[in-house]
Amino acid sequence: MSDQKQLSISLAEREVAAGQELHGTITINYAGRFDSVVINSQIENSSDVFSYINLNGKKINYPYARLSIFKADLGGRTVIEFTAMTKHVPSGDHSNVKFRASIIQEHKEVVSDVEHIKIKRV
């Protein structure tokens, strides 16, 4: 069996400040059927969110924490590139953030991957 993940998310930056772009890549190696890929961000102890501003080279304005991408919209693509940004300013020196990518089939998550970053206070 291969050690290759069925789905992986990687983030180019380990730390960002409010207003700074965060660049991410999701790689799909899942061989089964699926309906969509979901990217979700969660800023610890906060209701603030990351807004998605670029998806696969196209500018978007998606101001919600959870972005769903239908398989049909991927057009056979197995790599998703996105850019996100937040206006969150930590109350302390930093806030922890979890980005989760999931593959959804018939309303069920079948595989996922998680990455963590920090938002630093400037």
N, C-alpha and C positions, 0 to 999 in steps of 0.2 A: 504494500500500500504506500502511496506517495505521501510525503510530509507536507505537500503543498496544501494550503488552506483553501477551502471551497469558496470563501469570501474573505477579503482582507481590506481593511481601511488603514491608510497611512496619512499622517499629517506632516507637512513640511516644516512647520514651526512647532517648537516645544513650549513656547511662551509668546503671548501677544498682549498688547495693550488695547484699551478701548479705541476703536476707530482704525485699528491695524488689520490688514487682510490676513486671513488664514487660508492656506491652500491645502486641499486634500485630494486623495486618489483612492478610489474603490476598485479593486480587481475582483472580477467574478470568474471563478473556476468551477462553478456548480453545474453538474451535468443533468440534474433533474429538471422537471417542469417548475416554472414559477410565474407569478403574475406581476410582481413589482419588486423594486429595491427601495428601501427606506433609509434615509439618513436622519438621525435624531441627535440633537445636542441638548445637554443639560448642564446648567451652571449651578454648582452646589450652593445650597442655602439662598437661592435667589429665584425670582420669577422672570428675570431677564433672559433674553434669548439671543442666539446667533441668527442673523438674517443671511439668506443665500443670495449672492449677487452675480454669480457666474456659474453656468452649468455646461460642461463640454464646449467651452469657447463661446457660448452665447450669453449675453447679458440678461439677467433676470432680476426681478425684485420680489423676493419671497420672504416676508418678514416673520416667518413662523419657525419654531424649533424643529418641526418634523416635515421633511420633504420626501414625498413619494414620487418615484419615477416608474412608470409602467414599462413592462418589458417591450411592448410594441414601440414605445418611444425611443428605446435604446438602438433599434435598427441593427441588431446583431452585435453591437459593440460590447466588449467585455471589460473595458476600462472606463470609469466615470471620473471625470475631473471636476472639482467644484471649488468655489471660493466663497468664504463666509466672513461676516464681520459682526461685531457686537459693540454696543454703546455702554456695556456694563463696566462700572468702576468698582473695584473691590473695596469693601469697608476696611479690610486689613491690608497687608502687603500683597496678597494675591488671593485669587479664587480658583478652585479646582473645577475643571470642565471634563465631561465625558461625552465623546462622540461615539455613536453606535451605528453601524451599518447592518441592515438585516435584509434577508431575502424572504419574501412573503409568497405563500402559495395557498389559495383558497382561505384567506383571512388568518392563516397560521404562520408564525415565524418558523422557518425550517433551518436556517443557519444564520449566524451573526458574528460580528467581530467588534471589538471596542478599543479605542485609543483615548489617552488622557493628555490634557495640556493644562497650562496655568494661564490665567489672565493676571498680568502684573499691574500694580498701581504705579502710575508715573507722577 
